[in-house]
Amino acid sequence: MALKTFNLNGEIYREFSEYCKKQGISMSKKIENFIREELEHMKFGGRLSVKRFTKLLGKNEMDEREHSFKKYC
Protein backbone atom coordinates (compact mmCIF):
# COMPACT_ATOMS: atom_id res chain seq x y z
CA MET A 1 0.00 0.00 0.00
CA ALA A 2 1.03 3.58 -0.62
CA LEU A 3 -0.15 6.67 1.21
CA LYS A 4 -0.94 9.44 -1.28
CA THR A 5 -2.17 12.99 -0.85
CA PHE A 6 -4.78 14.52 -3.14
CA ASN A 7 -6.21 18.01 -3.27
CA LEU A 8 -9.99 17.80 -3.42
CA ASN A 9 -12.84 20.25 -3.18
CA GLY A 10 -13.68 20.28 0.53
CA GLU A 11 -17.44 20.14 0.06
CA ILE A 12 -17.27 17.24 -2.37
CA TYR A 13 -14.93 15.34 -0.06
CA ARG A 14 -17.19 15.96 2.95
CA GLU A 15 -20.33 14.80 1.14
CA PHE A 16 -18.69 11.68 -0.25
CA SER A 17 -17.08 10.90 3.10
CA GLU A 18 -20.46 11.14 4.85
CA TYR A 19 -22.01 8.94 2.18
CA CYS A 20 -19.31 6.28 2.60
CA LYS A 21 -19.70 6.32 6.39
CA LYS A 22 -23.48 5.94 6.16
CA GLN A 23 -23.10 3.05 3.70
CA GLY A 24 -20.29 1.42 5.72
CA ILE A 25 -17.93 1.37 2.76
CA SER A 26 -14.25 2.20 2.35
CA MET A 27 -13.63 5.45 0.53
CA SER A 28 -10.03 4.41 -0.19
CA LYS A 29 -11.13 1.14 -1.77
CA LYS A 30 -13.72 2.91 -3.91
CA ILE A 31 -11.14 5.38 -5.21
CA GLU A 32 -8.61 2.59 -5.83
CA ASN A 33 -11.12 0.55 -7.79
CA PHE A 34 -12.28 3.60 -9.73
CA ILE A 35 -8.68 4.30 -10.76
CA ARG A 36 -8.23 0.64 -11.71
CA GLU A 37 -11.30 0.82 -13.97
CA GLU A 38 -10.07 4.09 -15.51
CA LEU A 39 -6.71 2.44 -16.31
CA GLU A 40 -8.49 -0.46 -18.00
CA HIS A 41 -10.49 1.97 -20.13
CA MET A 42 -7.29 3.81 -21.06
CA LYS A 43 -5.52 0.57 -22.03
CA PHE A 44 -8.24 -0.18 -24.54
CA GLY A 45 -8.21 3.28 -26.09
CA GLY A 46 -11.15 4.74 -24.25
CA ARG A 47 -11.71 6.80 -21.16
CA LEU A 48 -14.60 7.32 -18.87
CA SER A 49 -16.49 10.30 -20.16
CA VAL A 50 -17.12 13.30 -17.94
CA LYS A 51 -20.79 12.28 -17.96
CA ARG A 52 -19.95 8.75 -16.69
CA PHE A 53 -17.50 10.13 -14.12
CA THR A 54 -20.12 12.58 -12.88
CA LYS A 55 -22.65 9.78 -12.72
CA LEU A 56 -20.28 7.63 -10.65
CA LEU A 57 -19.48 10.40 -8.19
CA GLY A 58 -22.57 12.56 -8.60
CA LYS A 59 -24.81 13.72 -5.80
CA ASN A 60 -27.91 12.21 -7.43
CA GLU A 61 -26.35 8.76 -7.27
CA MET A 62 -25.71 9.18 -3.54
CA ASP A 63 -29.41 9.74 -2.93
CA GLU A 64 -30.43 6.43 -4.48
CA ARG A 65 -30.91 3.27 -2.44
CA GLU A 66 -28.13 1.37 -4.17
CA HIS A 67 -24.93 3.32 -4.30
CA SER A 68 -23.28 3.84 -7.67
CA PHE A 69 -19.95 2.36 -6.56
CA LYS A 70 -21.30 -1.02 -5.40
CA LYS A 71 -19.22 -2.85 -8.00
CA TYR A 72 -16.05 -1.41 -6.44
CA CYS A 73 -16.73 -2.66 -2.90
C-alpha positions as CSV (number, residue, x, y, z in Angstrom):
1,M,0.0,0.0,0.0
2,A,1.0,3.6,-0.6
3,L,-0.1,6.7,1.2
4,K,-0.9,9.4,-1.3
5,T,-2.2,13.0,-0.9
6,F,-4.8,14.5,-3.1
7,N,-6.2,18.0,-3.3
8,L,-10.0,17.8,-3.4
9,N,-12.8,20.2,-3.2
10,G,-13.7,20.3,0.5
11,E,-17.4,20.1,0.1
12,I,-17.3,17.2,-2.4
13,Y,-14.9,15.3,-0.1
14,R,-17.2,16.0,3.0
15,E,-20.3,14.8,1.1
16,F,-18.7,11.7,-0.3
17,S,-17.1,10.9,3.1
18,E,-20.5,11.1,4.9
19,Y,-22.0,8.9,2.2
20,C,-19.3,6.3,2.6
21,K,-19.7,6.3,6.4
22,K,-23.5,5.9,6.2
23,Q,-23.1,3.0,3.7
24,G,-20.3,1.4,5.7
25,I,-17.9,1.4,2.8
26,S,-14.3,2.2,2.4
27,M,-13.6,5.5,0.5
28,S,-10.0,4.4,-0.2
29,K,-11.1,1.1,-1.8
30,K,-13.7,2.9,-3.9
31,I,-11.1,5.4,-5.2
32,E,-8.6,2.6,-5.8
33,N,-11.1,0.6,-7.8
34,F,-12.3,3.6,-9.7
35,I,-8.7,4.3,-10.8
36,R,-8.2,0.6,-11.7
37,E,-11.3,0.8,-14.0
38,E,-10.1,4.1,-15.5
39,L,-6.7,2.4,-16.3
40,E,-8.5,-0.5,-18.0
41,H,-10.5,2.0,-20.1
42,M,-7.3,3.8,-21.1
43,K,-5.5,0.6,-22.0
44,F,-8.2,-0.2,-24.5
45,G,-8.2,3.3,-26.1
46,G,-11.2,4.7,-24.3
47,R,-11.7,6.8,-21.2
48,L,-14.6,7.3,-18.9
49,S,-16.5,10.3,-20.2
50,V,-17.1,13.3,-17.9
51,K,-20.8,12.3,-18.0
52,R,-20.0,8.7,-16.7
53,F,-17.5,10.1,-14.1
54,T,-20.1,12.6,-12.9
55,K,-22.7,9.8,-12.7
56,L,-20.3,7.6,-10.7
57,L,-19.5,10.4,-8.2
58,G,-22.6,12.6,-8.6
59,K,-24.8,13.7,-5.8
60,N,-27.9,12.2,-7.4
61,E,-26.3,8.8,-7.3
62,M,-25.7,9.2,-3.5
63,D,-29.4,9.7,-2.9
64,E,-30.4,6.4,-4.5
65,R,-30.9,3.3,-2.4
66,E,-28.1,1.4,-4.2
67,H,-24.9,3.3,-4.3
68,S,-23.3,3.8,-7.7
69,F,-20.0,2.4,-6.6
70,K,-21.3,-1.0,-5.4
71,K,-19.2,-2.8,-8.0
72,Y,-16.1,-1.4,-6.4
73,C,-16.7,-2.7,-2.9
